[in-house]
Amino acid sequence: MQPPPLQRLCAFLILAVALVAAPAVAHTPLPVAAAEVVAPRPAAPPPPARPVDPLPYQVGLASWYGSYFQGRETTSGEPFNMYAMTAAHRQLPLGTRVRVTNLENRRSVVLRINDRGPVPTSRTIDVSYAAACALGFRVEGLVPVRIDLLPPPRR
């Protein structure tokens, strides 16, 4: 079932606002009033170690590719398999594992980057046909997604 056009429009507007506002919010220093300035304290013991920061993520548009490319060589050298859980990304290293989450229905899948793309610069990632089916956007063709980097598997 396809979401109503108004819901789709709202999702794209939220995505646009998040992309525009995120850098400004992340780098804006908080103002300090003159009354808040106090004399320095004596040296204190160092704080306990912070937990490791979460891995970075990216928000953008996803598209999918399928039968036209079936069996053709990908950038990694392996043949493209539209039924495998793989994706194409312009910057991520080949072999990187990512979790891709459809922001319209919250479905997510884990994919392996094995190709370069997508060609249109307005899109962030191209997923295989199988991944598009699992994410629930095969019919629409384009959907806003969140891409989370996953740590490499332990050996």
Backbone bond lengths (Angstrom), bond angles and torsions (degrees), N, CA, C in turn:
res aa  C-N    CA-C-N  psi(-1)  N-CA   C-N-CA  omega(-1)  CA-C   N-CA-C  phi
1 M - - - 1.448 - - 1.520 109.42 -
2 Q 1.293 116.55 130.80 1.452 121.60 -176.95 1.533 109.34 -86.12
3 P 1.366 117.80 137.56 1.457 119.15 179.49 1.530 109.99 -66.93
4 P 1.346 116.40 152.36 1.471 119.66 179.21 1.529 110.51 -60.03
5 P 1.335 116.52 152.49 1.473 120.18 -178.42 1.528 112.81 -57.45
6 L 1.328 118.05 -36.17 1.466 120.50 -179.68 1.523 110.63 -65.74
7 Q 1.333 117.51 -39.91 1.464 121.04 178.15 1.527 110.10 -64.23
8 R 1.314 117.61 -41.47 1.459 122.97 178.99 1.535 109.68 -63.25
9 L 1.345 116.67 -43.90 1.454 121.17 178.92 1.521 110.60 -61.79
10 C 1.326 117.43 -43.58 1.474 121.28 178.71 1.524 110.89 -61.79
11 A 1.322 117.21 -40.99 1.468 120.30 179.90 1.534 109.84 -62.45
12 F 1.329 117.98 -43.41 1.457 120.83 179.46 1.528 111.51 -67.23
13 L 1.351 118.20 -36.88 1.456 120.70 177.85 1.521 110.74 -66.37
14 I 1.320 117.64 -41.86 1.469 121.25 177.35 1.523 109.70 -61.95
15 L 1.321 116.61 -43.28 1.468 120.91 177.89 1.523 110.71 -59.76
16 A 1.334 117.41 -45.17 1.461 121.33 -178.77 1.526 111.06 -63.94
17 V 1.330 117.24 -43.61 1.463 120.93 179.31 1.522 110.23 -63.87
18 A 1.329 117.41 -42.08 1.470 121.05 -179.87 1.522 110.81 -63.27
19 L 1.324 117.21 -41.21 1.462 120.18 -179.37 1.519 112.10 -68.03
20 V 1.336 117.33 -35.44 1.458 120.95 -177.93 1.526 110.96 -79.77
21 A 1.333 117.91 -40.15 1.459 121.71 -173.92 1.517 113.53 -82.07
22 A 1.313 118.92 -28.08 1.464 121.37 -173.60 1.526 113.02 -56.02
23 P 1.342 120.71 -50.42 1.466 118.79 -179.01 1.525 112.70 -63.92
24 A 1.333 118.12 -37.29 1.457 120.63 -178.64 1.521 110.67 -66.93
25 V 1.299 117.86 -42.48 1.458 121.92 -179.18 1.520 110.35 -68.11
26 A 1.333 117.80 -39.27 1.449 121.43 -174.89 1.528 112.42 -69.48
27 H 1.319 118.26 -25.97 1.458 120.40 -173.58 1.525 113.43 -113.73
28 T 1.317 119.59 6.90 1.454 121.55 -179.23 1.517 109.28 -86.53
29 P 1.353 118.30 118.42 1.464 119.21 179.20 1.520 110.77 -72.74
30 L 1.305 116.43 148.54 1.453 121.17 177.48 1.526 109.15 -80.08
31 P 1.337 118.11 137.30 1.465 119.98 179.00 1.532 110.10 -70.85
32 V 1.332 116.46 145.72 1.465 121.97 178.43 1.507 107.63 -118.64
33 A 1.326 116.28 123.52 1.459 121.15 178.65 1.523 109.32 -75.15
34 A 1.340 116.71 154.70 1.460 121.22 -178.43 1.525 111.25 -62.24
35 A 1.317 118.61 -33.56 1.454 122.11 -178.52 1.525 111.86 -68.01
36 E 1.337 117.43 -20.67 1.455 120.27 -177.65 1.516 112.71 -81.82
37 V 1.325 118.64 -11.36 1.451 121.59 -178.92 1.526 108.31 -77.41
38 V 1.330 117.39 125.54 1.459 121.78 -178.33 1.519 109.09 -126.56
39 A 1.310 114.82 166.19 1.462 120.03 178.90 1.523 109.38 -66.37
40 P 1.333 117.42 149.45 1.461 119.38 179.82 1.520 111.78 -64.74
41 R 1.318 116.26 144.97 1.460 122.67 178.44 1.519 109.35 -87.02
42 P 1.325 115.50 162.20 1.459 117.13 172.58 1.518 109.82 -64.59
43 A 1.309 115.64 157.97 1.466 120.85 -176.98 1.527 110.71 -57.59
44 A 1.299 115.66 131.20 1.464 121.76 179.07 1.514 108.71 -107.45
45 P 1.320 116.88 158.41 1.467 118.02 177.05 1.529 109.70 -63.06
46 P 1.314 117.52 152.06 1.460 119.57 -179.28 1.527 110.51 -63.79
47 P 1.329 116.47 147.72 1.471 119.24 179.43 1.528 110.05 -68.44
48 P 1.331 115.90 157.93 1.468 118.03 177.87 1.524 110.55 -61.88
49 A 1.310 115.57 156.25 1.462 120.69 -178.30 1.521 110.18 -59.08
50 R 1.337 115.07 135.72 1.468 120.69 177.78 1.510 109.70 -77.19
51 P 1.321 116.77 149.44 1.463 117.77 173.15 1.526 109.89 -64.62
52 V 1.288 116.85 155.65 1.457 121.74 -179.33 1.521 109.27 -61.85
53 D 1.340 115.49 135.96 1.467 120.17 178.36 1.523 109.60 -61.58
54 P 1.332 117.14 145.36 1.462 118.61 177.26 1.524 110.44 -62.82
55 L 1.302 115.53 154.31 1.459 120.15 179.45 1.523 109.86 -64.90
56 P 1.331 118.04 152.17 1.455 120.93 -178.46 1.530 112.40 -68.08
57 Y 1.318 113.80 163.63 1.455 119.93 177.36 1.516 109.32 -139.65
58 Q 1.331 114.99 169.59 1.458 122.01 -178.50 1.522 107.52 -138.45
59 V 1.318 117.06 144.74 1.460 122.38 176.54 1.522 107.34 -119.97
60 G 1.330 116.38 134.94 1.456 120.04 -179.83 1.516 111.32 -176.28
61 L 1.326 115.71 -165.37 1.462 121.47 -178.95 1.522 110.52 -97.34
62 A 1.327 115.61 138.00 1.460 121.26 175.85 1.520 108.95 -111.03
63 S 1.330 114.95 146.93 1.455 122.43 171.57 1.518 106.50 -130.55
64 W 1.333 117.42 176.40 1.468 118.65 179.22 1.515 109.76 -133.92
65 Y 1.335 115.10 158.31 1.460 120.88 175.91 1.510 109.15 -135.75
66 G 1.348 115.90 152.02 1.452 119.02 -170.80 1.511 115.57 -146.83
67 S 1.324 116.86 -118.20 1.461 123.37 -164.98 1.536 114.54 -58.15
68 Y 1.332 118.71 -32.16 1.458 120.15 -179.14 1.537 110.85 -61.48
69 F 1.342 116.52 -32.90 1.463 121.34 -177.28 1.529 112.83 -97.92
70 Q 1.333 117.94 -2.54 1.469 122.04 -176.84 1.532 111.12 -53.11
71 G 1.345 116.39 124.21 1.455 122.22 177.85 1.519 115.02 85.08
72 R 1.328 118.70 -13.28 1.470 120.42 178.71 1.522 109.85 -73.71
73 E 1.304 116.02 153.97 1.464 120.52 -177.47 1.526 110.77 -72.55
74 T 1.332 115.50 132.82 1.465 121.06 175.30 1.521 108.86 -87.88
75 T 1.305 117.11 174.06 1.458 121.56 178.80 1.521 111.63 -60.43
76 S 1.326 117.25 -31.23 1.465 120.69 179.90 1.528 111.97 -75.45
77 G 1.329 117.63 -10.33 1.460 121.39 179.61 1.512 114.20 99.58
78 E 1.327 117.10 -14.51 1.458 119.39 179.47 1.532 109.85 -85.40
79 P 1.323 118.67 154.45 1.465 120.01 177.19 1.529 110.44 -70.54
80 F 1.314 116.16 141.88 1.468 120.49 178.27 1.517 109.23 -68.78
81 N 1.335 116.00 132.47 1.456 122.57 176.73 1.524 106.99 -123.62
82 M 1.322 116.55 108.99 1.463 120.64 -176.70 1.523 112.90 -65.52
83 Y 1.346 117.58 -13.56 1.460 121.63 179.80 1.525 112.45 -98.45
84 A 1.331 117.87 1.82 1.468 122.19 177.19 1.528 108.95 -91.74
85 M 1.312 116.47 158.06 1.465 121.55 179.62 1.534 108.57 -91.07
86 T 1.348 114.48 78.37 1.458 121.70 -177.51 1.517 109.87 -130.11
87 A 1.352 115.09 170.86 1.462 119.87 -178.60 1.519 110.41 -154.52
88 A 1.333 115.18 164.13 1.460 122.75 175.49 1.528 107.85 -115.53
89 H 1.337 115.91 134.19 1.464 121.89 179.53 1.527 107.75 -140.98
90 R 1.329 117.34 144.49 1.464 120.69 -175.60 1.530 113.83 -71.24
91 Q 1.349 118.81 -37.72 1.469 119.47 -172.76 1.519 115.10 -111.89
92 L 1.301 119.82 -30.46 1.465 120.20 -173.99 1.525 111.34 -63.68
93 P 1.328 117.43 142.11 1.466 120.08 179.30 1.532 111.29 -61.93
94 L 1.326 115.62 144.63 1.462 119.57 177.42 1.520 108.47 -61.39
95 G 1.319 116.45 139.76 1.461 122.10 -177.94 1.520 113.58 93.86
96 T 1.335 117.90 -11.05 1.464 121.30 179.15 1.528 109.66 -64.58
97 R 1.331 115.42 138.15 1.468 120.40 175.36 1.523 108.53 -98.55
98 V 1.342 116.06 135.35 1.464 121.98 -179.86 1.522 109.70 -133.22
99 R 1.322 115.02 151.11 1.468 120.11 169.91 1.524 105.89 -102.76
100 V 1.328 116.37 122.15 1.461 122.32 179.51 1.523 107.44 -106.91
101 T 1.345 116.33 125.42 1.457 121.86 -178.46 1.520 109.50 -117.68
102 N 1.333 116.12 125.10 1.460 122.65 175.39 1.530 106.79 -71.97
103 L 1.338 118.32 118.58 1.463 121.73 -177.08 1.521 113.43 -75.93
104 E 1.325 117.41 -9.82 1.466 119.50 178.18 1.523 112.22 -87.58
105 N 1.338 117.89 -34.69 1.470 119.21 -177.30 1.526 113.37 -125.02
106 R 1.347 117.63 0.39 1.468 124.65 177.04 1.528 114.70 67.42
107 R 1.321 119.08 12.14 1.468 120.71 174.13 1.518 108.40 -73.85
108 S 1.338 116.95 146.03 1.463 119.21 178.48 1.523 110.20 -140.76
109 V 1.334 115.09 154.08 1.468 122.75 177.76 1.527 108.22 -140.85
110 V 1.331 115.49 156.31 1.463 121.48 174.66 1.527 107.34 -99.97
111 L 1.341 116.30 127.35 1.456 122.52 -176.87 1.520 110.08 -125.53
112 R 1.326 115.48 158.69 1.464 122.51 175.46 1.524 107.80 -111.91
113 I 1.336 116.56 130.65 1.464 121.20 178.33 1.529 108.11 -77.92
114 N 1.347 116.47 119.59 1.467 120.26 -179.78 1.530 112.63 -131.99
115 D 1.351 116.60 6.89 1.465 119.35 -176.13 1.519 109.40 -150.19
116 R 1.310 116.62 166.42 1.456 122.92 175.80 1.515 109.30 -102.98
117 G 1.282 116.34 148.77 1.449 122.54 -178.81 1.509 107.25 145.08
118 P 1.285 119.04 -171.36 1.452 129.30 -7.00 1.527 111.09 -74.18
119 V 1.318 115.53 161.20 1.463 120.48 -178.04 1.529 111.54 -70.76
120 P 1.354 120.47 -47.24 1.475 118.03 178.32 1.531 109.92 -65.76
121 T 1.316 117.31 127.40 1.467 120.54 -177.25 1.528 112.83 -68.92
122 S 1.322 118.34 -14.27 1.463 120.77 178.11 1.531 111.63 -74.07
123 R 1.327 117.27 -13.26 1.465 121.37 -178.94 1.520 109.77 -104.93
124 T 1.322 115.67 148.70 1.458 121.51 -176.93 1.517 112.40 -98.58
125 I 1.326 117.39 -36.11 1.456 121.19 -174.49 1.522 109.66 -148.14
126 D 1.333 116.21 144.71 1.469 123.56 171.32 1.516 106.16 -111.02
127 V 1.322 116.76 125.79 1.463 119.99 179.09 1.521 109.34 -108.74
128 S 1.314 116.18 160.78 1.462 120.80 178.38 1.531 110.01 -69.69
129 Y 1.316 115.41 165.49 1.463 121.75 178.31 1.527 110.61 -56.57
130 A 1.339 117.42 -44.31 1.466 121.25 -179.11 1.527 110.90 -61.72
131 A 1.329 116.94 -40.85 1.460 120.53 178.91 1.529 110.78 -66.65
132 A 1.336 117.44 -39.91 1.469 120.83 178.11 1.529 110.54 -62.31
133 C 1.328 116.79 -40.13 1.470 120.19 177.22 1.520 110.49 -63.45
134 A 1.336 117.03 -45.33 1.464 121.42 -178.92 1.534 111.15 -65.36
135 L 1.336 116.89 -34.54 1.458 120.77 179.33 1.534 112.47 -81.61
136 G 1.330 116.82 -12.27 1.462 121.01 176.02 1.514 115.32 80.43
137 F 1.346 118.09 31.87 1.467 118.22 177.58 1.528 112.85 -131.99
138 R 1.316 117.81 24.85 1.459 121.25 -179.90 1.524 111.08 -58.96
139 V 1.316 118.09 -41.83 1.465 121.68 -176.92 1.527 110.83 -72.59
140 E 1.334 117.82 -43.93 1.464 121.14 -177.04 1.521 111.81 -68.38
141 G 1.329 117.26 -40.27 1.459 120.93 179.39 1.511 115.00 90.64
142 L 1.324 118.41 -33.51 1.469 123.39 178.51 1.521 108.85 -133.03
143 V 1.341 115.63 142.91 1.462 119.30 179.12 1.532 108.68 -156.54
144 P 1.348 118.28 145.42 1.463 119.63 174.33 1.534 109.61 -72.35
145 V 1.340 116.31 136.11 1.463 120.73 -177.71 1.521 110.38 -136.05
146 R 1.321 113.83 161.95 1.465 122.70 169.36 1.522 106.26 -112.90
147 I 1.335 116.60 133.04 1.462 122.11 -179.84 1.525 107.41 -114.54
148 D 1.339 116.50 116.10 1.460 122.08 178.47 1.524 108.94 -107.20
149 L 1.339 116.54 130.54 1.457 120.47 174.47 1.513 108.91 -72.64
150 L 1.321 116.87 139.16 1.451 121.82 176.41 1.516 108.94 -108.23
151 P 1.326 116.95 147.74 1.473 118.17 178.57 1.514 110.07 -66.23
152 P 1.329 117.31 152.97 1.468 119.19 178.11 1.530 109.61 -63.06
153 P 1.341 117.92 148.42 1.464 119.70 -179.30 1.528 110.48 -64.53
154 R 1.334 115.54 144.01 1.475 119.74 177.55 1.499 110.13 -77.65
155 R 1.307 116.50 145.74 1.469 120.71 -178.94 1.483 111.30 -105.65
